[in-house]
């Protein structure tokens, strides 16, 4: 029974983490858009890097 509860908790935590990553994805996309509009290549590169990191995490969690 304890194992079942741990599995359920782990699944719930994973779902929450995926939701947080998706919110962060939206934020970074907006940041990238702003950086591109302002022609700020430094900020655009930072956003692209973070977007890639988020993508890798979501892919590892099979959330894509």
KEVOKE-504961 format. One record per residue (C-alpha): x, y, z. Coordinates in steps of 0.05 Angstrom, whole numbers. Example, Ala and Ser with C-alpha at 12.3 -4.5 7.8 and 13.67 -1.06 7.14 Angstrom:
% residues 2
REC     c1     c2     c3
REC    246    -90    156
REC    273    -21    143
//
This chain:
% residues 64
REC     c1     c2     c3
REC      0      0      0
REC     57     48     16
REC     88     35    -52
REC     22     52    -86
REC     17    118    -48
REC     89    135    -66
REC     76    121   -139
REC     14    165   -138
REC     51    221   -103
REC    108    216   -153
REC     59    221   -211
REC     26    282   -180
REC     93    316   -169
REC    113    300   -240
REC     48    330   -267
REC     59    393   -226
REC    131    399   -252
REC    107    391   -324
REC     56    446   -313
REC    110    492   -284
REC    155    477   -344
REC     98    494   -392
REC     87    560   -357
REC    161    574   -361
REC    159    556   -434
REC    105    608   -446
REC    145    660   -408
REC    209    646   -447
REC    172    649   -513
REC    145    717   -494
REC    215    738   -472
REC    243    714   -538
REC    190    752   -576
REC    206    816   -538
REC    280    807   -549
REC    270    797   -623
REC    225    858   -628
REC    279    899   -593
REC    334    867   -635
REC    369    846   -571
REC    409    786   -594
REC    439    774   -525
REC    371    765   -492
REC    345    726   -552
REC    403    677   -545
REC    390    669   -470
REC    317    655   -484
REC    333    605   -539
REC    381    569   -493
REC    329    564   -437
REC    276    542   -487
REC    321    486   -509
REC    332    465   -436
REC    257    465   -424
REC    246    424   -487
REC    297    372   -465
REC    265    367   -396
REC    195    359   -425
REC    219    308   -475
REC    252    268   -419
REC    186    269   -381
REC    149    247   -444
REC    106    309   -439
REC    111    330   -512
//
